[in-house]
């Protein structure tokens, strides 16, 4: 009798476990079915936009009405929008069940301008010969008298190739390339010295020559610190040509020197206090390479 009671108790326990698993599976299927059938994108709204219209942003997002709302990939939408419309820094995708999608965009103001690395040009061979010509080709053919030579056909003169020049690109505080400009288009922005943009692509983070990755990382940190302190309108130049130091020109009259691995957020707080103490008329160099700050008056 005891054995039969144990077997009966075991069967009941096993049945209850199986029923519980089945209930979970049925619930999961019901949830997935509900999401697939009922929660579909019927409307999309855009918030936070100024530079671009809602229509431009929606066209870049390429959201299909009727697609599954819960399964809409926010990272994919952000990549589409930020790549197509570079002045948008980030996109927050808000899903309002059952059918509404909201795109909250954060725009990236330009803060600096950098020169584009000029593409390398093919140099002529040292002996002046065309590498595509065979120097023995003339000797292989039969000689032709001047009378037998045909007059060259007249053809339109081919236009000369334009000189290859490096242009300029506007950057945001994360060193994202916003748009190409000419030299006049960069007036009013922080001039970046010491590095150039290699193979620039709109909407992508600036790439630099091999060996300058440390300077680029420092530049990004400094630009963000300058933007956080609201100094972008007064900083006129940042030089990252040195692998160990960063040089910043403020208001055309104060040159600030810092180590490349410094905490720029903290350094900009210190410099803001120094600039306020010095006032508008002083010129010189502010040395922030140590824990103490030093001011040396003079020209910059």
N, C-alpha and C positions, 0 to 999 in steps of 0.2 A: 504494500500500500504506500509506504514511504517513497519507494522508487517511482511509482506512478504519479504521486503528487509532485515530485521534483521534475519529472518529464513534462507534466502539464504546465508547471510554472515556467519552465524553460521555453516551451512553445509559445506561451503568452508573451513572454519578454521579447522573443525573436519577432513575433508578429507586430508588436508595438513599435519596435525599432524599424522594421520594414515599412510600416505605415508612416512613421515620421519622415523617413527618407523620401518616400513617395510624395508626401505632402509638400516637402521642400522643393522637390523637382517640379511638381505641378504649379507651385507658387512662382518659381523662377520662370517657367514657360509662360505663365499668365502675364508676368511683368514684362518679359521680352515682347510678347505679342502685343501688349497694350502700348509699349513704346514704339513698336514698329507700325502699328495700325493707327493709333490715335494721335501720338505726339509728332506731328510733322510741321515743318517750317511753312508758315503761311504769311508772315510779315517780318520784315527786317528794318530796324531803325538805326540811325547813326547819331552819336552824340560826341561833343568835344571837338568837332571839326571847324576850322576857320579857313585855312588855305585851300583845301579841296572841298568840292561840293559832295553832298551825300551820294549823288549819282556816280561820281568818279570813284568813290570808295566802294560802292556796291559793285561797280563794274570790275574793279580790281579783285574784290573778294570772290566773285563768281559763285555765289551761293545759289543753289537750285531750289526753287520753291517746291515744296512737297518732299524734300529730303528729310531724313530722320533727325529730329531736333536733339535728343540726348546724345546721339553718336556724332554730332557735328564736331569736327576737330578744330579746336581753337588755335593751336599752334600753326596748323596749316593755313588758316585764314590770316593770321598775323604775318606769316612769311610772305604770302601772296601780296598783301596790301603794302607792307613795308618795302618790299622789293620793287613793286610797281610805282608806288608813291613815296619817294625817299624822305620827304619832309614829315612823314608819320613815324614816330619813334617806336610806339608800341600800340597794341590793340588788346583790349579786354573784352572777351566774348561772354555776354550774359545771356543765359538761357531761361526764359520765362515760360514755364509750362502753362498751357499745353502747346502753343503754336507760335510764340513770339521770340525773336532773336534780336538782341541789342548789341551793337558794336560801339564800344567807348574808346575813342582814339585819343592818343597823346601825341601832339605834334612836336617836332624837334626843330628849334630855332637854330639858324646858322650862327656860329660863333667865331670861326676861323677860316683862313684860306691857305691852301698849300699848293706848291708848284707840282706839276705832273712831270714824272721822269721822262725825258725825251727818248723815244725808241732809238736803238742803235742803228746806224746806217752802214750799208755794205761799203767797204773801202775798196778802191781800185787796186788791181795787182801792182806789185812794185815795179815790174818791167814795163808797165803801160799797155800790155797786150790784153785783149779780150780773152778770158779763160774759156769761153765757149768756142773759140776759133782754133783750128788746127794749123800751126805755123807751117806745116809742109803741104797744106792743101794747094797753095798756088803753084808749087813745083810739080805736083802730080798732073795737072791739067795741061792740054796743048796750048802753045803760044798763039795769041790772036793779034793780028795786025791792027793798027789804029783804025783802018778803013772798015775792018770787019766787025769792030766793036759796035754794039748797039747803043744808041743814045739812051740814057736813063729815062725811065718814065717819070713824068711829073707827078708828084703826089703832094697832098696837103701837108704842110709842116705840122709835126706833132707838137702839142703844147708841152712846155717844159714842166717837169715835176716840181710841185711846190716844196719849199724847204720845210723839213720836219722840225717843228718847234714844240716845246713842252708848254701846255696851257696851265690853267689854274682850276682848282676845285674848292667849293665851299664845303666845310665840315661842320658837323654838330659836335657836342661835347664828348661823344663816344667815338669820334673819328670816323663816323659814317660819311661816305661821299654823297653829297646832296645834289649838286649839279655843277657842270663845267661853266666857267666864266672867263672873260678876258681880264687883263690886268686892272682895268678900271672897275670891273665888277667886284673886285676884291677889296676895294677901298672901304674903310670903316670896320673891317674885321681884323682879328688878330692874325698877324703875319707869322707863319710857321717857317722857321729856318732850320737848316741842318739835315732835314730828311725830305724826300719827295714821294709822291704817290706813284707806285709801279702798277701798270696795267689797270688803271682805275675803272671801276664798274659802279654805275649809279645805284645807290641803295645798299651797297656793301661796305664793310669796314675797310678802311684804307690799308693797303699792302705796301711794304717797304722792301728795300734791298736787303739781301741776306746780311746778317750781322748788325742790323739796326732795330731788331725786334725790341730790345730793352729800351731804346729811346722812344719807340712808339708807345710802349706800355706806360712809360713815365709821362708822355705827352697827354695821353687819355686821362690819367689820374689828375694831372694839373689842370686840364681844361674843365673837368668836372668840379674841381675845387674852386676854380675861378668863377664858374657859373653859380655854384652854391652860395658864394659870398656876394654875388651881384657885381663882380668887378669886370665883367666882359666888355663894358663900354669904355673902360679906362686902360685896360691892358692892350698895348699896341703890337707887341712882338714877343714870341717865345722861341728861343734858340736851343735845340736839343742836339747840336752837332757833337758835343762831348759825350763820351760814354760814362762819365762820372758826375757831371754837373749839368744843371739847367739854368739858363739865363732868361730872365723875363724883364721886359721894358714896360713900365707903368706910366701912362700919361705923357710919354716922350721925355720924362725928366728924372725918373727914378729907376735905376737898374737894380734888379733883385737877383741875387745868386743863391742857389740851393743845391744840395747834393741830389743826385738823380733818384736815390732810394728814400728820400725824405717823405714824411707824412705831410703831403701838400695841403690837406684840409686844415691841419693845425697851423702850418706855416702861413696860410692865407689869413687865418684869424689874427696871428701875430702881426703880419704885414699891414692889415687893415688898421690896426691900432697905431702902428708906427706912422702910416700915411696921414692919419688924422692929426697926430701930434706935430708932424712936420709942416702941415698946412699945404697951401697950393703953390707957393713960390719956390720951395727948396728943390735943389737938384743934387744928385749924387748917387751913391751906390749903397744898397742895403744888403748886408751880408747875413744870410740866414743859414749858413752851412754848419753852424754849431748851435748848442743849446741857447747861447746868448746871441742877441742881434746887435750888429754894429752898423753905424751909419757913417759913411765917408763923404763929405760934401765935395762937389766938383762937377765937371761935365760928364755926360754919359755918351 
